């Protein structure tokens, strides 16, 4: 009788919210990978297919969303005001994140007792650009090349300039604005179609990660992994939720529910930029952020908001210092905080950039660059946590900015996400 009743409920999987499908994919992927071991490599193409589809969306979605977001504001003073609010929040939370990382590293001393007296052989780290170089490189000499190369920071600058120019041009620019609005809507629709692949892509990625990075690799460094994950949880659940509650005067539980889908995608893809389509969708449909705010604030956050990466740098810098028996002065802690905060500007939101930023921090305070070789073995595991924090921070800032500009739909924010909202 029960089987007959279940058979009368067609489309059970299709009616399930997307975030539940993604979580199921993650769990099944982890179980499958742990059973298959290195053979789980055969499932990686499922994840690669999903990642390629997401990457396909990034450039046109960011460009069209930014142009539409700017032109929809009409008021250039408002745009400047929103930009300042976003940047202050992004950089401020980044400074707090690395402070948390340093504090946890100091308390738990993850590198104590390793006694790495002899330098280990490390692969040459890519040289991180200076702040001045980053600022100069923001202006694209050829916007077409920037679009083709996927240089997100240059694309943002060009989209900002074009959006401002279209707004100032008045009536004559309305046909062009209408084209970008149509393209943006088409990209949102395409995003919904691509997200139907998410549970299967997440399954393939998690199976590959679980099969490739087994406990035999994680055990020697389990302490630093634990500290980073504890820090990430504190930053999201305590700090972000606290800002939502105290500054935004909003229920933090609704924020935490609204970020589940993008957090799950970020955890498995390890790409803030790659998660951007999902973040924009969640901000608008689950948190009630207006299209104008979400289309402007979130792409900016994918580039300059690196809270998780900063927290990871704080823990790893202390881990390396402790492993090599080097004591840091208070001035060194200040330099690490300042360097990591400023270095977050213009760092691409793609997998692996945390190592580049960490090399900059280590060089600045005189820690052995060879320490990167120790971290590199578990970087993928750490990248999953730090990217999740980066994305959650983007959504937190967009929510607070929208609230301050009276562009937060309180009914959507206060309502529980429905299957129709999430599973589109």
LOGUPA-790661 format. One record per residue (C-alpha): chain; residue number from 1; residue in three letters; x, z, y. Coordinates in nm, 3 decimals. Example, Ala and Ser with C-alpha at 12.3 -4.5 7.8 and 13.67 -1.06 7.14 Angstrom:
<nodes>
(A 1 ALA (1.230 0.780 -0.450))
(A 2 SER (1.367 0.714 -0.106))
</nodes>
This chain:
<nodes>
(A 1 UNK (0.000 0.000 0.000))
(A 2 UNK (0.283 0.087 0.236))
(A 3 UNK (0.457 -0.244 0.159))
(A 4 UNK (0.134 -0.428 0.240))
(A 5 UNK (0.106 -0.249 0.577))
(A 6 UNK (0.465 -0.330 0.666))
(A 7 UNK (0.413 -0.694 0.577))
(A 8 UNK (0.132 -0.705 0.831))
(A 9 UNK (0.376 -0.622 1.109))
(A 10 UNK (0.556 -0.952 1.169))
(A 11 UNK (0.851 -0.977 1.402))
(A 12 UNK (0.972 -0.617 1.363))
(A 13 UNK (1.330 -0.717 1.449))
(A 14 UNK (1.220 -0.940 1.737))
(A 15 UNK (1.016 -0.658 1.891))
(A 16 UNK (1.302 -0.411 1.873))
(A 17 UNK (1.473 -0.339 2.210))
(A 18 UNK (1.804 -0.518 2.256))
(A 19 UNK (2.006 -0.197 2.291))
(A 20 UNK (1.880 -0.077 1.953))
(A 21 UNK (1.982 -0.406 1.794))
(A 22 UNK (2.326 -0.377 1.952))
(A 23 UNK (2.373 -0.020 1.828))
(A 24 UNK (2.266 -0.124 1.479))
(A 25 UNK (2.518 -0.409 1.496))
(A 26 UNK (2.792 -0.166 1.604))
(A 27 UNK (2.723 0.080 1.321))
(A 28 UNK (2.693 -0.187 1.053))
(A 29 UNK (3.007 -0.356 1.186))
(A 30 UNK (3.208 -0.033 1.173))
(A 31 UNK (3.091 0.037 0.817))
(A 32 UNK (3.160 -0.319 0.703))
(A 33 UNK (3.504 -0.327 0.865))
(A 34 UNK (3.610 0.004 0.712))
(A 35 UNK (3.509 -0.127 0.368))
(A 36 UNK (3.661 -0.475 0.402))
(A 37 UNK (3.978 -0.368 0.582))
(A 38 UNK (4.196 -0.657 0.704))
(A 39 UNK (3.961 -0.899 0.527))
(A 40 UNK (3.709 -0.826 0.803))
(A 41 UNK (3.905 -1.086 1.001))
(A 42 UNK (3.667 -1.344 0.852))
(A 43 UNK (3.384 -1.190 1.057))
(A 44 UNK (3.570 -1.214 1.388))
(A 45 UNK (3.436 -1.568 1.462))
(A 46 UNK (3.091 -1.413 1.506))
(A 47 UNK (3.230 -1.201 1.788))
(A 48 UNK (3.437 -1.489 1.926))
(A 49 UNK (3.125 -1.706 1.946))
(A 50 UNK (2.945 -1.439 2.145))
(A 51 UNK (3.246 -1.379 2.374))
(A 52 UNK (3.281 -1.752 2.444))
(A 53 UNK (2.912 -1.774 2.532))
(A 54 UNK (2.948 -1.477 2.769))
(A 55 UNK (3.261 -1.627 2.928))
(A 56 UNK (3.067 -1.948 2.981))
(A 57 UNK (2.829 -1.756 3.207))
(A 58 UNK (3.077 -1.561 3.416))
(A 59 UNK (3.194 -1.807 3.683))
(A 60 UNK (2.863 -1.981 3.760))
(A 61 UNK (2.671 -1.653 3.742))
(A 62 UNK (2.907 -1.465 3.974))
(A 63 UNK (2.929 -1.752 4.221))
(A 64 UNK (2.556 -1.828 4.239))
(A 65 UNK (2.456 -1.461 4.234))
(A 66 UNK (2.687 -1.374 4.522))
(A 67 UNK (2.575 -1.668 4.735))
(A 68 UNK (2.209 -1.586 4.672))
(A 69 UNK (2.270 -1.215 4.725))
(A 70 UNK (2.431 -1.276 5.064))
(A 71 UNK (2.180 -1.534 5.187))
(A 72 UNK (1.890 -1.313 5.081))
(A 73 UNK (2.013 -1.038 5.313))
(A 74 UNK (1.987 -1.255 5.623))
(A 75 UNK (2.135 -0.970 5.827))
(A 76 UNK (2.516 -1.002 5.826))
(A 77 UNK (2.546 -0.649 5.962))
(A 78 UNK (2.357 -0.525 5.660))
(A 79 UNK (2.593 -0.716 5.433))
(A 80 UNK (2.893 -0.553 5.599))
(A 81 UNK (2.732 -0.212 5.570))
(A 82 UNK (2.664 -0.258 5.198))
(A 83 UNK (3.019 -0.385 5.143))
(A 84 UNK (3.172 -0.080 5.310))
(A 85 UNK (2.952 0.159 5.112))
(A 86 UNK (3.041 -0.012 4.785))
(A 87 UNK (3.417 -0.017 4.848))
(A 88 UNK (3.425 0.349 4.957))
(A 89 UNK (3.232 0.453 4.646))
(A 90 UNK (3.442 0.238 4.414))
(A 91 UNK (3.778 0.357 4.543))
(A 92 UNK (3.662 0.718 4.574))
(A 93 UNK (3.538 0.736 4.216))
(A 94 UNK (3.859 0.569 4.096))
(A 95 UNK (4.067 0.843 4.260))
(A 96 UNK (3.848 1.107 4.094))
(A 97 UNK (3.881 0.933 3.756))
(A 98 UNK (4.262 0.934 3.753))
(A 99 UNK (4.260 1.296 3.870))
(A 100 UNK (4.042 1.382 3.569))
(A 101 UNK (4.281 1.190 3.343))
(A 102 UNK (4.584 1.374 3.480))
(A 103 UNK (4.405 1.709 3.451))
(A 104 UNK (4.312 1.651 3.087))
(A 105 UNK (4.662 1.525 3.010))
(A 106 UNK (4.807 1.841 3.164))
(A 107 UNK (4.567 2.070 2.973))
(A 108 UNK (4.584 1.908 2.629))
(A 109 UNK (4.947 1.781 2.647))
(A 110 UNK (4.890 1.488 2.407))
(A 111 UNK (5.258 1.384 2.407))
(A 112 UNK (5.408 1.728 2.353))
(A 113 UNK (5.630 1.758 2.047))
(A 114 UNK (5.692 1.387 1.993))
(A 115 UNK (6.051 1.417 2.125))
(A 116 UNK (6.100 1.047 2.197))
(A 117 UNK (6.462 1.086 2.305))
(A 118 UNK (6.569 0.731 2.216))
(A 119 UNK (6.398 0.444 2.395))
(A 120 UNK (6.189 0.223 2.171))
(A 121 UNK (6.190 -0.150 2.190))
(A 122 UNK (5.900 -0.277 2.395))
(A 123 UNK (5.772 -0.619 2.474))
(A 124 UNK (5.834 -0.724 2.829))
(A 125 UNK (5.540 -0.613 3.042))
(A 126 UNK (5.389 -0.854 3.284))
(A 127 UNK (5.481 -0.773 3.640))
(A 128 UNK (5.185 -0.636 3.830))
(A 129 UNK (5.131 -0.782 4.177))
(A 130 UNK (5.189 -0.563 4.483))
(A 131 UNK (4.899 -0.468 4.707))
(A 132 UNK (5.016 -0.712 4.976))
(A 133 UNK (5.040 -0.994 4.722))
(A 134 UNK (4.693 -0.910 4.595))
(A 135 UNK (4.548 -0.922 4.946))
(A 136 UNK (4.718 -1.253 5.022))
(A 137 UNK (4.608 -1.404 4.693))
(A 138 UNK (4.247 -1.320 4.765))
(A 139 UNK (4.210 -1.634 4.976))
(A 140 UNK (4.183 -1.943 4.754))
(A 141 UNK (4.389 -2.241 4.869))
(A 142 UNK (4.168 -2.459 4.651))
(A 143 UNK (3.825 -2.312 4.566))
(A 144 UNK (3.769 -2.572 4.293))
(A 145 UNK (4.087 -2.462 4.117))
(A 146 UNK (3.977 -2.099 4.152))
(A 147 UNK (3.642 -2.180 3.992))
(A 148 UNK (3.809 -2.375 3.712))
(A 149 UNK (4.068 -2.102 3.648))
(A 150 UNK (3.809 -1.824 3.661))
(A 151 UNK (3.994 -1.630 3.933))
(A 152 UNK (3.713 -1.384 3.999))
(A 153 UNK (3.858 -1.228 4.315))
(A 154 UNK (3.910 -1.567 4.481))
(A 155 UNK (3.565 -1.680 4.366))
(A 156 UNK (3.413 -1.370 4.526))
(A 157 UNK (3.591 -1.436 4.856))
(A 158 UNK (3.481 -1.802 4.859))
(A 159 UNK (3.123 -1.711 4.765))
(A 160 UNK (3.116 -1.450 5.042))
(A 161 UNK (3.239 -1.702 5.297))
(A 162 UNK (2.996 -1.971 5.183))
(A 163 UNK (2.705 -1.727 5.177))
(A 164 UNK (2.782 -1.607 5.531))
(A 165 UNK (2.816 -1.968 5.652))
(A 166 UNK (2.482 -2.067 5.496))
(A 167 UNK (2.315 -1.765 5.655))
(A 168 UNK (2.457 -1.845 6.000))
(A 169 UNK (2.365 -2.214 5.971))
(A 170 UNK (1.993 -2.142 5.996))
(A 171 UNK (1.722 -2.392 5.904))
(A 172 UNK (1.954 -2.679 5.813))
(A 173 UNK (2.105 -2.472 5.529))
(A 174 UNK (1.775 -2.384 5.361))
(A 175 UNK (1.783 -2.678 5.114))
(A 176 UNK (2.131 -2.570 4.998))
(A 177 UNK (2.017 -2.209 4.967))
(A 178 UNK (1.720 -2.324 4.758))
(A 179 UNK (1.960 -2.506 4.523))
(A 180 UNK (2.169 -2.192 4.472))
(A 181 UNK (1.854 -1.984 4.418))
(A 182 UNK (1.739 -2.229 4.149))
(A 183 UNK (2.082 -2.226 3.985))
(A 184 UNK (2.092 -1.845 3.991))
(A 185 UNK (1.750 -1.824 3.823))
(A 186 UNK (1.864 -2.076 3.560))
(A 187 UNK (2.173 -1.864 3.495))
(A 188 UNK (1.957 -1.552 3.452))
(A 189 UNK (1.746 -1.741 3.197))
(A 190 UNK (2.057 -1.864 3.017))
(A 191 UNK (2.188 -1.506 3.014))
(A 192 UNK (1.873 -1.395 2.834))
(A 193 UNK (1.924 -1.664 2.571))
(A 194 UNK (2.290 -1.576 2.519))
(A 195 UNK (2.208 -1.205 2.487))
(A 196 UNK (2.002 -1.281 2.178))
(A 197 UNK (2.340 -1.335 2.009))
(A 198 UNK (2.466 -0.991 2.115))
(A 199 UNK (2.379 -0.789 1.800))
(A 200 UNK (2.550 -1.043 1.575))
(A 201 UNK (2.851 -1.080 1.803))
(A 202 UNK (2.887 -0.703 1.832))
(A 203 UNK (2.868 -0.675 1.452))
(A 204 UNK (3.154 -0.924 1.410))
(A 205 UNK (3.371 -0.759 1.676))
(A 206 UNK (3.321 -0.407 1.543))
(A 207 UNK (3.391 -0.517 1.186))
(A 208 UNK (3.716 -0.678 1.300))
(A 209 UNK (3.824 -0.374 1.506))
(A 210 UNK (3.741 -0.128 1.226))
(A 211 UNK (3.917 -0.343 0.969))
(A 212 UNK (4.228 -0.401 1.184))
(A 213 UNK (4.280 -0.055 1.337))
(A 214 UNK (4.247 0.188 1.047))
(A 215 UNK (4.300 0.564 1.041))
(A 216 UNK (4.659 0.519 0.922))
(A 217 UNK (4.739 0.369 1.265))
(A 218 UNK (4.523 0.604 1.470))
(A 219 UNK (4.630 0.936 1.319))
(A 220 UNK (4.970 0.968 1.498))
(A 221 UNK (4.800 0.905 1.831))
(A 222 UNK (4.460 1.058 1.760))
(A 223 UNK (4.517 1.325 2.023))
(A 224 UNK (4.565 1.084 2.314))
(A 225 UNK (4.266 0.881 2.198))
(A 226 UNK (4.053 1.197 2.185))
(A 227 UNK (4.163 1.306 2.534))
(A 228 UNK (4.083 0.965 2.684))
(A 229 UNK (3.740 0.958 2.522))
(A 230 UNK (3.664 1.315 2.636))
(A 231 UNK (3.763 1.219 2.989))
(A 232 UNK (3.545 0.908 2.982))
(A 233 UNK (3.244 1.106 2.862))
(A 234 UNK (3.297 1.369 3.133))
(A 235 UNK (3.329 1.102 3.401))
(A 236 UNK (3.004 0.927 3.307))
(A 237 UNK (2.783 1.215 3.193))
(A 238 UNK (2.899 1.475 3.446))
(A 239 UNK (3.046 1.295 3.749))
(A 240 UNK (2.832 0.978 3.761))
(A 241 UNK (2.515 1.163 3.669))
(A 242 UNK (2.602 1.428 3.927))
(A 243 UNK (2.635 1.165 4.201))
(A 244 UNK (2.305 1.009 4.097))
(A 245 UNK (2.138 1.350 4.114))
(A 246 UNK (2.304 1.500 4.423))
(A 247 UNK (2.369 1.194 4.641))
(A 248 UNK (2.087 0.968 4.525))
(A 249 UNK (1.839 1.248 4.450))
(A 250 UNK (1.735 1.060 4.137))
(A 251 UNK (1.679 1.170 3.779))
(A 252 UNK (2.016 1.118 3.604))
(A 253 UNK (1.848 1.081 3.264))
(A 254 UNK (1.687 0.755 3.377))
(A 255 UNK (2.027 0.628 3.487))
(A 256 UNK (2.180 0.717 3.149))
(A 257 UNK (1.895 0.540 2.965))
(A 258 UNK (1.928 0.233 3.186))
(A 259 UNK (2.299 0.181 3.117))
(A 260 UNK (2.278 0.185 2.736))
(A 261 UNK (2.273 -0.192 2.681))
(A 262 UNK (2.559 -0.284 2.918))
(A 263 UNK (2.761 0.015 2.795))
(A 264 UNK (2.725 -0.100 2.435))
(A 265 UNK (2.830 -0.456 2.523))
(A 266 UNK (3.124 -0.329 2.732))
(A 267 UNK (3.238 -0.103 2.448))
(A 268 UNK (3.263 -0.392 2.204))
(A 269 UNK (3.375 -0.677 2.433))
(A 270 UNK (3.624 -0.467 2.639))
(A 271 UNK (3.552 -0.690 2.938))
(A 272 UNK (3.388 -0.577 3.263))
(A 273 UNK (3.359 -0.938 3.377))
(A 274 UNK (3.221 -1.042 3.040))
(A 275 UNK (2.957 -0.769 3.057))
(A 276 UNK (2.854 -0.872 3.409))
(A 277 UNK (2.551 -1.080 3.303))
(A 278 UNK (2.416 -0.785 3.105))
(A 279 UNK (2.492 -0.543 3.392))
(A 280 UNK (2.302 -0.754 3.645))
(A 281 UNK (2.006 -0.778 3.408))
(A 282 UNK (2.002 -0.402 3.342))
(A 283 UNK (2.041 -0.314 3.711))
(A 284 UNK (1.740 -0.523 3.808))
(A 285 UNK (1.509 -0.466 3.512))
(A 286 UNK (1.593 -0.112 3.401))
(A 287 UNK (1.727 0.064 3.712))
(A 288 UNK (1.513 -0.114 3.972))
(A 289 UNK (1.801 -0.240 4.188))
(A 290 UNK (1.706 -0.538 4.404))
(A 291 UNK (1.850 -0.882 4.329))
(A 292 UNK (2.030 -0.887 4.662))
(A 293 UNK (2.211 -0.558 4.601))
(A 294 UNK (2.288 -0.616 4.233))
(A 295 UNK (2.412 -0.972 4.293))
(A 296 UNK (2.648 -0.849 4.563))
(A 297 UNK (2.767 -0.506 4.442))
(A 298 UNK (2.812 -0.566 4.068))
(A 299 UNK (3.044 -0.871 4.085))
(A 300 UNK (3.252 -0.680 4.339))
(A 301 UNK (3.265 -0.382 4.104))
(A 302 UNK (3.376 -0.597 3.810))
(A 303 UNK (3.689 -0.674 4.013))
(A 304 UNK (3.775 -0.360 4.211))
(A 305 UNK (3.612 -0.076 4.016))
(A 306 UNK (3.850 0.042 3.746))
(A 307 UNK (3.753 0.407 3.697))
(A 308 UNK (3.798 0.401 3.320))
(A 309 UNK (4.130 0.224 3.351))
(A 310 UNK (4.248 0.476 3.612))
(A 311 UNK (4.148 0.769 3.389))
(A 312 UNK (4.332 0.609 3.098))
(A 313 UNK (4.642 0.566 3.315))
(A 314 UNK (4.639 0.933 3.409))
(A 315 UNK (4.628 1.043 3.045))
(A 316 UNK (4.881 0.783 2.926))
(A 317 UNK (5.128 0.848 3.209))
(A 318 UNK (5.137 1.218 3.119))
(A 319 UNK (5.149 1.134 2.749))
(A 320 UNK (5.458 0.917 2.801))
(A 321 UNK (5.620 1.174 3.030))
(A 322 UNK (5.564 1.448 2.771))
(A 323 UNK (5.678 1.226 2.482))
(A 324 UNK (6.009 1.158 2.660))
(A 325 UNK (6.048 1.516 2.782))
(A 326 UNK (6.019 1.428 3.154))
(A 327 UNK (5.864 1.681 3.391))
(A 328 UNK (5.658 1.544 3.680))
(A 329 UNK (5.650 1.698 4.028))
(A 330 UNK (5.334 1.736 4.239))
(A 331 UNK (5.452 1.441 4.448))
(A 332 UNK (5.459 1.231 4.130))
(A 333 UNK (5.096 1.318 4.059))
(A 334 UNK (4.999 1.214 4.412))
(A 335 UNK (5.188 0.885 4.374))
(A 336 UNK (5.016 0.814 4.041))
(A 337 UNK (4.672 0.875 4.194))
(A 338 UNK (4.744 0.655 4.498))
(A 339 UNK (4.909 0.377 4.299))
(A 340 UNK (4.637 0.354 4.034))
(A 341 UNK (4.361 0.360 4.298))
(A 342 UNK (4.513 0.081 4.506))
(A 343 UNK (4.620 -0.120 4.201))
(A 344 UNK (4.258 -0.133 4.086))
(A 345 UNK (4.183 -0.377 4.370))
(A 346 UNK (4.194 -0.728 4.238))
(A 347 UNK (4.270 -0.639 3.876))
(A 348 UNK (4.078 -0.876 3.653))
(A 349 UNK (3.799 -0.718 3.449))
(A 350 UNK (3.916 -0.870 3.122))
(A 351 UNK (4.065 -0.717 2.805))
(A 352 UNK (4.425 -0.596 2.822))
(A 353 UNK (4.479 -0.565 3.198))
(A 354 UNK (4.509 -0.187 3.163))
(A 355 UNK (4.858 -0.232 3.017))
(A 356 UNK (4.963 -0.431 3.325))
(A 357 UNK (4.832 -0.161 3.558))
(A 358 UNK (4.996 0.112 3.349))
(A 359 UNK (5.333 -0.062 3.375))
(A 360 UNK (5.298 -0.054 3.754))
(A 361 UNK (5.220 0.321 3.750))
(A 362 UNK (5.511 0.399 3.516))
(A 363 UNK (5.755 0.201 3.727))
(A 364 UNK (5.638 0.367 4.049))
(A 365 UNK (5.706 0.721 3.926))
(A 366 UNK (6.016 0.631 3.725))
(A 367 UNK (5.878 0.684 3.375))
(A 368 UNK (6.026 0.481 3.086))
(A 369 UNK (5.856 0.142 3.067))
(A 370 UNK (5.935 0.154 2.696))
(A 371 UNK (5.643 0.394 2.668))
(A 372 UNK (5.414 0.094 2.680))
(A 373 UNK (5.512 0.014 2.322))
(A 374 UNK (5.369 0.348 2.210))
(A 375 UNK (5.037 0.286 2.382))
(A 376 UNK (5.010 -0.081 2.289))
(A 377 UNK (4.925 -0.002 1.927))
(A 378 UNK (4.607 0.182 2.025))
(A 379 UNK (4.531 -0.004 2.346))
(A 380 UNK (4.231 -0.183 2.198))
(A 381 UNK (4.070 0.149 2.104))
(A 382 UNK (4.135 0.291 2.451))
(A 383 UNK (4.023 -0.033 2.617))
(A 384 UNK (3.679 0.006 2.462))
(A 385 UNK (3.625 0.344 2.628))
(A 386 UNK (3.773 0.260 2.968))
(A 387 UNK (3.577 -0.065 2.999))
(A 388 UNK (3.255 0.122 2.924))
(A 389 UNK (3.329 0.365 3.207))
(A 390 UNK (3.409 0.075 3.444))
(A 391 UNK (3.071 -0.086 3.375))
(A 392 UNK (2.878 0.242 3.399))
(A 393 UNK (3.046 0.302 3.735))
(A 394 UNK (2.941 -0.041 3.862))
(A 395 UNK (2.579 0.037 3.777))
(A 396 UNK (2.600 0.383 3.934))
(A 397 UNK (2.730 0.243 4.262))
(A 398 UNK (2.471 -0.035 4.271))
(A 399 UNK (2.197 0.225 4.217))
(A 400 UNK (2.321 0.453 4.496))
(A 401 UNK (2.370 0.164 4.740))
(A 402 UNK (2.024 0.028 4.662))
(A 403 UNK (1.874 0.374 4.716))
(A 404 UNK (2.052 0.411 5.050))
(A 405 UNK (1.921 0.071 5.162))
(A 406 UNK (1.564 0.138 5.039))
(A 407 UNK (1.602 -0.146 4.789))
(A 408 UNK (1.554 0.059 4.473))
(A 409 UNK (1.222 0.011 4.295))
(A 410 UNK (1.133 0.371 4.214))
(A 411 UNK (0.864 0.271 3.966))
(A 412 UNK (1.108 0.067 3.758))
(A 413 UNK (1.378 0.335 3.782))
(A 414 UNK (1.144 0.617 3.685))
(A 415 UNK (0.981 0.428 3.397))
(A 416 UNK (1.119 0.427 3.045))
(A 417 UNK (1.266 0.085 2.954))
(A 418 UNK (1.019 -0.121 2.754))
(A 419 UNK (1.083 -0.376 2.487))
(A 420 UNK (0.975 -0.653 2.723))
(A 421 UNK (1.218 -0.537 2.991))
(A 422 UNK (1.517 -0.507 2.762))
(A 423 UNK (1.455 -0.762 2.490))
(A 424 UNK (1.434 -1.080 2.697))
</nodes>
